[in-house]
Amino acid sequence: MSNPLTHILQKEKEDLEELSTELELADEDSLIPYKIGDSFMHVPLGEAQELLATQTTEIEGEVSTLEEELETIREQIRGLKAHLYARFGKGINLEA
């Protein structure tokens, strides 16, 4: 069972990491267009890198939380399947 939201956040994290690598090549005196909400603002390179690091950390936390929730749900499903198989035996098919 794959969580689409986790996949989206993983992709966003990869994109942010790629952007971070690109920013390492930027001129220190340049202003970097950075998306905040629905708008782009020009911020100094150092500030852009800090914002990027903060955003990456937040996404990592969200992914971790979602993975923990997903594992809890998987454990519940395994427990329910075991209970149903114990009750109905081979007369029930829960694999799909």
C-alpha positions as CSV (number, residue, x, y, z in Angstrom):
1,M,0.0,0.0,0.0
2,S,1.6,3.2,-1.2
3,N,0.5,6.6,0.1
4,P,0.2,9.2,-2.7
5,L,0.7,12.1,-0.3
6,T,4.0,10.6,0.9
7,H,5.1,10.2,-2.7
8,I,4.3,13.8,-3.5
9,L,6.1,15.1,-0.4
10,Q,9.1,12.9,-1.2
11,K,9.2,14.4,-4.7
12,E,8.9,17.9,-3.3
13,K,11.8,17.1,-0.9
14,E,14.0,15.9,-3.8
15,D,13.2,19.0,-5.8
16,L,14.2,21.2,-2.8
17,E,17.4,19.3,-2.4
18,E,18.2,19.8,-6.1
19,L,17.4,23.5,-5.8
20,S,19.7,23.7,-2.8
21,T,22.5,22.2,-4.9
22,E,21.8,24.8,-7.6
23,L,21.9,27.6,-5.0
24,E,25.4,26.6,-4.0
25,L,26.5,27.7,-7.4
26,A,24.9,31.1,-7.2
27,D,26.7,34.4,-6.7
28,E,26.6,35.5,-3.0
29,D,25.5,39.0,-3.9
30,S,22.6,38.0,-6.1
31,L,18.9,38.1,-5.2
32,I,17.1,34.8,-5.6
33,P,13.4,34.6,-6.6
34,Y,11.8,32.5,-3.9
35,K,8.2,31.4,-3.8
36,I,6.4,32.3,-0.6
37,G,2.8,31.3,-0.7
38,D,1.5,32.3,-4.2
39,S,4.0,35.0,-4.7
40,F,7.7,35.2,-5.6
41,M,10.0,37.5,-3.7
42,H,13.6,38.3,-4.4
43,V,15.6,37.5,-1.3
44,P,19.4,37.4,-0.7
45,L,21.1,34.1,-1.3
46,G,21.7,33.4,2.4
47,E,18.1,34.0,3.3
48,A,16.9,31.8,0.3
49,Q,19.2,29.0,1.6
50,E,17.8,29.3,5.1
51,L,14.2,29.3,3.8
52,L,15.0,26.3,1.7
53,A,16.5,24.4,4.7
54,T,13.5,25.2,6.9
55,Q,11.1,24.1,4.2
56,T,13.1,20.8,3.6
57,T,13.1,20.1,7.4
58,E,9.3,20.7,7.5
59,I,8.7,18.3,4.6
60,E,10.9,15.6,6.2
61,G,8.8,15.9,9.4
62,E,5.6,15.6,7.4
63,V,6.9,12.5,5.5
64,S,8.0,10.9,8.8
65,T,4.7,11.5,10.4
66,L,2.8,10.1,7.4
67,E,5.0,7.0,7.3
68,E,4.4,6.4,11.0
69,E,0.6,6.8,10.5
70,L,0.7,4.5,7.5
71,E,2.6,1.8,9.5
72,T,0.0,2.1,12.3
73,I,-2.8,1.6,9.8
74,R,-1.0,-1.4,8.2
75,E,-0.6,-3.0,11.7
76,Q,-4.3,-2.5,12.2
77,I,-5.1,-4.1,8.9
78,R,-2.9,-7.1,9.7
79,G,-4.7,-7.5,13.0
80,L,-8.1,-7.3,11.4
81,K,-7.1,-9.8,8.7
82,A,-5.8,-12.2,11.3
83,H,-9.1,-11.9,13.3
84,L,-11.3,-12.4,10.2
85,Y,-9.2,-15.3,8.9
86,A,-9.4,-16.9,12.4
87,R,-13.2,-16.5,12.4
88,F,-14.0,-17.5,8.7
89,G,-10.9,-19.5,7.8
90,K,-10.5,-20.1,4.0
91,G,-14.0,-19.0,3.4
92,I,-12.9,-15.4,3.1
93,N,-10.4,-13.8,0.7
94,L,-9.0,-10.5,1.9
95,E,-6.2,-10.2,-0.5
96,A,-6.8,-7.7,-3.3
